[in-house]
Amino acid sequence: MVQTADSTLSGLLPGLAAGEEVSSFRDAYLKAFRWMLLGRTLDEKFASLYRGGKIHGGVFIGRGQEALSVSVGQLLRSEDIFAPLIRDLAGRLAFGEPILDAVRNYLGSVLGPMRSRDGNVHRGRPRQGLLPMISHLGAMIPVVNGMLLARRFKGIPESVGATCIGEGGTSTGAFHEAINQAAVEKLPLVLVIANNEYAYSTPTSRQFACRSLIDKAVGYGVESHALDGTDLGTCLKIMARAIQRARQGFGPQMVVARLLRLCGHGEHDDSSYIDPKLKQSPSGRDCLKVAEDYLLRQRWAEPPVVEGWRNEVVQRVEEAVAKVQREPGPDPYKEDWCPLASKHLNDAQSQG
Ligand SMILES: Cc1ncc(C[n+]2csc(CCOP(=O)(O)OP(=O)(O)O)c2C)c(N)n1
């Protein structure tokens, strides 16, 4: 396991000169916090639209996982590849996905990236390195490997490819084949595993028998990093380190975060199976609250400023939803699309 000293900021954000580090860490933290706020607010809006019958597909939110997710999206560069999972709205936004992509996709606007054919979370902008996920667990890892290999074969300067999965995804064949391939090919893959204690309702005790998921990295000769996914500062530091190691040619990096899913698997799930003791444990802390308390304690922002940020994201979310609700939905008589043609998917760009 690669050691990252929590107590020092040294080497935190690659490329920074000494002395710049503290203020840059504060800036990165505050930026990340605001992405977390936006992700949480937008997720909650989707949950409420779903309950009001306005969203017909499933709604999957990332409550409790925003610190981890944002740290991936924010620390990647625009030329990198990001393949998010269902709980990564906050990370998508930090990577550059417009709010309107998410709103249009869920509400079925024809202007959305999937042109109203999804109503769910399977959206993306492949040309900008943001891959639309498919539902099969673990299946995006080989896709990222393939993109990284393609860039290598074409002589395009290598970039990092990051993907997020849950601990349940680590039990699939796709996970094992892909991590092995990435290790053998020394691909600059960052594999982020959110161990949120349950794969739907299956607890970790029924998911894996190894002591820690880190052991899976050891078995494949892959560098690994364990972290507390409820702590934004730790997420930023360790993710920066993992991305930097992948970029510098040290091969794939596995990041395993410990946290708790503070919601159901999807909004259709009341999550009554979650052990109440876990909610009281350190993993059960709400990363957004932890981050807010920390930045207030540091006096990096005063309470009215944070309140202003909160109001601002609510306004952005409400404006986006109001705009999309006026947009046209699908018209089956105008369909000329074939499920076997990838043309429209590749062309997908939402407008506005
Ligand atoms: C190969 C495969 N098996 C089963 C499913 C059904 N399924 C969808 S999500 C899910 C649980 C996912 O748990 P985890 O990977 O831990 O992620 P989390 O939802 O906890 O974030 C399951 C079993 C699937 N999508 N793909």
The ligand as a MOL file (V3000), in Angstrom:
LIG
                    3D

  0  0  0     0  0            999 V3000
M  V30 BEGIN CTAB
M  V30 COUNTS 26 27 0 0 0
M  V30 BEGIN ATOM
M  V30 1 C -23.1020 -7.9650 -13.1640 0
M  V30 2 C -24.2640 -7.3620 -12.4010 0
M  V30 3 N -24.8540 -8.1060 -11.4330 0
M  V30 4 C -25.9230 -7.6120 -10.7480 0
M  V30 5 C -26.4040 -6.3510 -11.0510 0
M  V30 6 C -27.6080 -5.7950 -10.2750 0
M  V30 7 N -27.1700 -4.7560 -9.3760 0 CHG=1
M  V30 8 C -27.2210 -3.4440 -9.7270 0
M  V30 9 S -26.5840 -2.4360 -8.5600 0
M  V30 10 C -26.2640 -3.7460 -7.5290 0
M  V30 11 C -25.5880 -3.5040 -6.2070 0
M  V30 12 C -24.3540 -2.6670 -6.3840 0
M  V30 13 O -23.6210 -2.6200 -5.2210 0
M  V30 14 P -22.1880 -1.9640 -5.1960 0
M  V30 15 O -21.3740 -2.4070 -6.3580 0
M  V30 16 O -21.6140 -2.2280 -3.8550 0
M  V30 17 O -22.4780 -0.3980 -5.4020 0
M  V30 18 P -23.4260 0.5300 -4.5050 0
M  V30 19 O -24.7940 0.4400 -5.1050 0
M  V30 20 O -23.3610 0.0340 -3.1220 0
M  V30 21 O -22.8880 1.9100 -4.6390 0
M  V30 22 C -26.6330 -4.9420 -8.1100 0
M  V30 23 C -26.4740 -6.2690 -7.4690 0
M  V30 24 C -25.7540 -5.6210 -12.0730 0
M  V30 25 N -26.1240 -4.3870 -12.4180 0
M  V30 26 N -24.6750 -6.1520 -12.7320 0
M  V30 END ATOM
M  V30 BEGIN BOND
M  V30 1 1 1 2
M  V30 2 1 2 3
M  V30 3 2 2 26
M  V30 4 2 3 4
M  V30 5 1 4 5
M  V30 6 1 5 6
M  V30 7 2 5 24
M  V30 8 1 6 7
M  V30 9 2 7 8
M  V30 10 1 7 22
M  V30 11 1 8 9
M  V30 12 1 9 10
M  V30 13 1 10 11
M  V30 14 2 10 22
M  V30 15 1 11 12
M  V30 16 1 12 13
M  V30 17 1 13 14
M  V30 18 2 14 15
M  V30 19 1 14 16
M  V30 20 1 14 17
M  V30 21 1 17 18
M  V30 22 2 18 19
M  V30 23 1 18 20
M  V30 24 1 18 21
M  V30 25 1 22 23
M  V30 26 1 24 25
M  V30 27 1 24 26
M  V30 END BOND
M  V30 END CTAB
M  END
